[in-house]
Amino acid sequence: MTEPDKGTKLRSRDTESPARTTWRRFRRHRLALVGGVVLVVLVLCAALAPWLSPYDFARQNRRVRFSSPSFSVPIELQSLPQCRQPAVLWWRCGMHPFGTDDLGRDILTRVLHGGRVSLLVGFAAGLASTLLGTLIGALAGFSGRLVDTSVSRFVDIMLSIPQLPLLLILVGLLANPEVPMANWLSQTLGGAKSIVIIIAVIVILSWMSTARLVRGQVLSLKEREFVEAARALGISRLRIVLRHVLPSTLSVIIVQATLMTGEAILIESGLSFLGLGIQPPAVSWGNMLSRAQEFLYYPNGVYIALFPGLFIFLTVLCANFVGDGLRDALDPRLRGRL
Amino acid sequence: MLAYIVRRLLQVIPTLLFISLVLYGLLALKPGDPIDELRRGNPGFTQADYERLREFYGLDKPWYVRYWRWLGRAVQGDFGPSRQFGRPAAQYVFENRLPNTLLLSGVALLVALVISIPTGVLSALKQHSALDYTVTVFNFLGVSVPIFWLGIMLIYLFAVRTGGFLPAGSMMTPGITGAWPVFVDRLRHLLLPVAALSSLHLAQWTRFMRSSMLEVVRLDYLTTARAKGLREGKVVYRHALRNAILPLITLVGLSIPQLFSGAVLTETVFNWPGMGRAIFDAILVNDFNVAMVSLMFISLLILACNLLADLAYALADPRIRYD
């Protein structure tokens, strides 16, 4: 890992903070950089959805069912008032850049609004699942043999239960008004309930890989000299974990969080496609696809399926690129290998 | 080694018991019961009928009593009747659903293996070449694409746009006879679902094979093999590949159960009557016996594959000894 730089340059790198080093290395990974930029743009567009689009995402318009993607406004529509607001300049009223669906709703508007839910679920579930996995993994790695064995055994069992059926049962369970907790949930959460349920379900089913990963890291770090030195200095166990061991695993955890975000978006889309995730009238990329297959044989019907899926694909792809770039940047030994 | 196998096999029993308890408990907590399904289609259904049927099916008892009864019969091989189909649940699952899943998942598994191993090896041997970059990009695409959406797009391209060049779903065209036409028909129905289902594992395994191969080609013993004048082909296939393929055994072993239960999205898109869809539908309509027998089969499969993967690894790598 010797750098051929000399003199002043070397000195400036000597004092460079780890975050800066990572950023410098990350920028060299072109795909990751592009992926990161695209992700930021997607998040911004989704966040600004109501201000970007002149339409309401749930508004139906029988006159323009199944229209093809186009930047022009049909003459017969030009004089009709049909917009909520005159929005961005280029997006004129009556224009449907991605076409319209079976009920005449604007697909681009729905993709933007769907992105709010899908991205929120992805980031929240990815983050929460990584945190939970890290916590449990660190606990297993740093506790005594008994705790470690029981936690590992529990992880094994969780991984032996078929995932998708468990997902189904959990979704049904949390939506069941007879279960006391579910009732309390719907009172506190109102319309956001299906989003919270889906996040919870994804977290419950996906923390295990992170826990295994972190446990392995902690177990190997535990034997290293710097931890021994810290122990010899009489530093408490909790402090050793929090200040010395976990920061060393941070790079692995960050990468894992990025990949889990992509994974969560995929799970959400699959569940919503099956009709179990985000429920209409709320819109997500997954539930936009749930009836899309029926319209494949309609003229212009394919756009109903094409665009939401394309955005899921793009988002997960970018998340994976960023994860890969981060892994290279945080651990140069792995560059190009994985 | 034998002691290890016996110990692992003995571990399977409590694990399965625990999983069955958890799954049964969760299913019992689900809203509604199978009698609701009967009542829905029957206007003459009275409350008295409801009570009588509840008692008949034992649904008036708490769930742990029902679980105990179910378990008592299950260990004797009786998984109860399916309420949707009016026949033994196990018979329905193993005769009508399992073979379809075996066909789809088996072919997808083979396709993924046959393509990913050579591609991964080539990609690693020619690291940083145009081929390597193409393969890497395809791997990224493969792990990022939502399988069901890929399926829908494949249907659009190969069945809708081309006016029925390939069938859009289901397993076979009714009314075809003769060995060869039936074979061709089955194959045509398999192409698209296999392409969709194998995409994820294809990408994962190629990526894994590539990194595993890169790991191995750096090792000293390969330099030695080359230094003593062995042909490159022999170095790669006899010396490098054999070691590089070892970790893949574990990965493939762990993926097999996923191919069985996780195929529900592919099965839904292609209208393929497999296990994943059977479990899904059974849970939705509260046909618990079908759900339980399928889920227990898949849990057993997961445990068996874990064990087999560990054993195969030990068999292939003499350095690993369990005791």
Interface residues (C-beta under 8 A of the other chain):
Chain A: L31 D156 I157 L159 S160 I161 P162 Q163 L164 P165 L166 L168 I169 L170 G172 L173 A175 N176 P177 E178 V179 G262 L266 S269 G270 F273 L274 L289 A292 Q293 L296 Y297 V302 A305 L306 G309 I312 F313 V316 L317 A319 N320 F321 D324 G336 R337 L338
Chain B: T15 F18 I19 V22 L23 L26 L27 L29 K30 P31 Q127 H128 F140 L141 V143 S144 V145 P146 I147 F148 W149 I152 M153 I155 Y156 V160 A168 R207 S211 L214 E215 P257 Q258 S261 G262 V264 L265 T268 V269 G276 I279 F280 I283 L284 A291 L295 I298 S299 I302 L303 N306
